[in-house]
Amino acid sequence: MGKGDYLIKLLLLFFLCFNLLEAQEERTSSAALIKQKIEVKELKKQLNVFYNKKEKEYQERKKELETILTKIEKEKKDIQSLHDRNEQILLDIKGAVDSKTAKIYNKMKPKIAASIFNQMIIDGKVEDVFDIILKLKENNVTSLMKFLSPKNASVLTQMLMDYKTDNQTEG
């Protein structure tokens, strides 16, 4: 056996060892990949469980919120209904008071009614006087205007004209 044969055998032995080591490394990396794959599957499973739990909690909260929202809407409608009824009651009461007030002033002497109206206007209640005048009989208003101060008679006359104009354009 010569030196060349010995080198060839040594070289073959080296390649053989190298291939064995590489095969061993491949098996090790293959086993590591399988292990990682199993771990990834386990993580995916845990994530799915977590997601499903959170989704269920979300749906429960959503249902609770929808129930609360429904109650709020119902209460809002109830409050609006109560408000509307109260508003109507107030209008009825105001109408009854205005009607009684008009009856009183219709029976009153024009000079006395005019002095009361003059004082009310001085006190800043011109709208109240106007509301009463709208409910009085026309001939009583005419008699009453004679006894109002010229300034107050003028203001009320202008309000009556504006009211008549507004109601003709609306109606």
C-alpha positions in Angstrom: 0.0 0.0 0.0 1.4 3.1 -1.0 1.1 6.6 0.2 -1.4 7.4 -2.5 -3.7 4.5 -1.5 -3.5 5.6 2.1 -4.5 9.1 1.1 -7.4 7.9 -0.9 -8.6 5.7 2.0 -8.1 8.6 4.4 -10.0 10.9 2.0 -12.8 8.3 1.6 -12.9 7.9 5.4 -13.2 11.7 5.8 -16.0 11.9 3.2 -17.8 9.0 4.9 -17.5 10.7 8.4 -18.6 14.0 6.9 -21.7 12.3 5.3 -22.6 10.5 8.5 -22.3 13.8 10.5 -24.4 15.6 8.0 -27.1 12.8 8.0 -27.1 13.0 11.8 -27.5 16.8 11.7 -30.4 16.4 9.2 -32.2 14.0 11.5 -31.6 16.4 14.4 -32.9 19.4 12.5 -35.8 17.3 11.2 -36.8 16.3 14.7 -36.4 19.9 15.8 -38.8 21.0 13.0 -41.3 18.4 13.9 -41.1 19.6 17.5 -41.6 23.2 16.5 -44.5 22.2 14.3 -46.1 20.5 17.3 -45.5 23.5 19.4 -47.0 25.8 16.7 -50.1 23.6 16.5 -50.5 23.7 20.3 -50.1 27.5 20.3 -52.7 27.7 17.5 -55.1 25.6 19.5 -54.6 27.8 22.6 -55.1 30.9 20.6 -58.3 29.5 19.1 -59.6 28.7 22.6 -58.6 32.2 23.8 -60.3 33.8 20.8 -63.5 31.8 21.2 -63.6 32.7 24.9 -63.1 36.4 24.1 -65.7 36.2 21.2 -68.2 34.7 23.6 -67.6 37.4 26.2 -67.9 40.1 23.5 -71.2 38.7 22.3 -72.5 38.6 25.9 -71.5 42.3 26.4 -72.9 43.2 23.1 -76.2 41.6 24.1 -76.2 43.4 27.4 -75.5 46.7 25.8 -78.3 46.2 23.2 -80.7 45.4 26.1 -79.7 48.5 27.9 -80.0 50.6 24.7 -83.5 49.2 24.2 -84.5 50.1 27.8 -83.0 53.6 27.3 -85.0 54.1 24.0 -88.2 52.9 25.7 -87.6 55.2 28.7 -86.8 58.0 26.3 -90.2 57.5 24.5 -92.0 57.3 27.9 -90.4 60.5 29.0 -91.3 62.2 25.7 -94.9 60.9 26.0 -95.1 62.2 29.6 -93.6 65.6 28.5 -96.2 65.8 25.7 -99.1 65.0 28.0 -97.8 67.6 30.5 -97.4 70.2 27.8 -101.0 69.5 26.7 -102.2 69.8 30.3 -100.4 73.1 30.7 -101.9 74.4 27.4 -105.4 73.3 28.6 -104.8 75.1 32.0 -103.5 78.2 30.2 -106.5 78.1 27.9 -108.9 77.8 30.8 -107.2 80.7 32.6 -107.1 82.8 29.5 -110.8 82.1 28.9 -111.7 83.0 32.5 -109.6 86.1 32.3 -111.3 87.1 29.1 -114.7 86.6 30.7 -113.7 88.8 33.6 -112.4 91.6 31.3 -115.5 91.3 29.0 -117.7 92.0 32.0 -115.5 94.8 33.3 -116.0 98.5 32.5 -113.6 99.5 29.6 -112.1 102.4 31.7 -111.1 100.1 34.6 -109.8 97.4 32.2 -107.8 100.0 30.3 -106.2 101.3 33.5 -105.2 97.7 34.5 -103.8 97.1 31.0 -101.8 100.3 31.1 -100.3 99.3 34.4 -99.5 95.8 33.1 -97.8 97.2 30.0 -95.7 99.6 32.3 -94.7 96.4 34.3 -93.5 94.8 31.0 -96.4 92.5 30.5 -97.5 93.7 27.0 -97.6 90.1 25.7 -100.0 89.1 28.5 -102.2 92.1 27.7 -102.1 91.2 24.0 -103.1 87.6 24.8 -106.1 88.8 26.8 -107.2 91.3 24.1 -107.2 88.5 21.5 -109.8 86.7 23.6 -112.0 89.7 24.2 -115.1 90.5 22.2 -114.3 92.9 19.4 -116.7 95.7 20.6 -115.2 95.5 24.1 -111.7 95.9 22.6 -112.8 99.0 20.7 -114.3 100.6 23.8 -111.2 99.6 25.9 -108.7 101.2 23.4 -110.3 104.6 23.9 -109.1 104.5 27.6 -105.5 103.2 27.0 -102.6 105.6 26.8 -101.9 106.6 23.2 -98.5 104.8 23.4 -100.0 101.6 24.7 -102.9 101.7 22.3 -100.4 102.2 19.4 -98.3 99.2 20.5 -101.3 97.0 20.9 -102.8 98.1 17.6 -99.5 97.3 15.8 -99.4 93.9 17.5 -103.0 93.2 16.4 -102.1 94.2 12.8 -99.0 92.0 12.8 -101.0 89.1 14.3 -103.7 89.5 11.6 -101.1 89.6 8.8 -99.3 86.5 10.2 -102.5 84.5 10.5 -103.6 85.4 7.0 -100.3 84.3 5.5 -100.3 81.0 7.5 -104.0 80.2 6.9 
